[in-house]
């Protein structure tokens, strides 16, 4: 199995597994994040999940629209933060590995991903 590992901010690491590994589906790429990074991402996503439940409750209680919209903006910002962390790890590991392997099409894939994040 071809596994790549590059450090991202100290102990936060991403391992990129290519699609030619024996135990994975053909053409499917996988990443493995360090336990520390998983904890960081999971904590943020749990907080976002709680915010979403709070927004739902606000709507059910007929809370003033501006207050609900403020909470929606906070959730969007928090999700953007999670996306930025994942993008950073992806660029510092998977993208670099694929460029070094001569797979320059990863740049086009990255541009598509960045455009999605910037919507």
HELIX and SHEET records of a PDB file:
HELIX    1   1 UNK A   35  UNK A   60  1                                  26    
HELIX    2   2 UNK A   65  UNK A   90  1                                  26    
HELIX    3   3 UNK A   91  UNK A   95  3                                   5    
HELIX    4   4 UNK A   96  UNK A  100  1                                   5    
HELIX    5   5 UNK A  106  UNK A  117  1                                  12    
SHEET    1   A 3 UNK A   3  UNK A   8  0                                        
SHEET    2   A 3 UNK A  12  UNK A  17 -1                                        
SHEET    3   A 3 UNK A  30  UNK A  33 -1                                        
END                                                                             
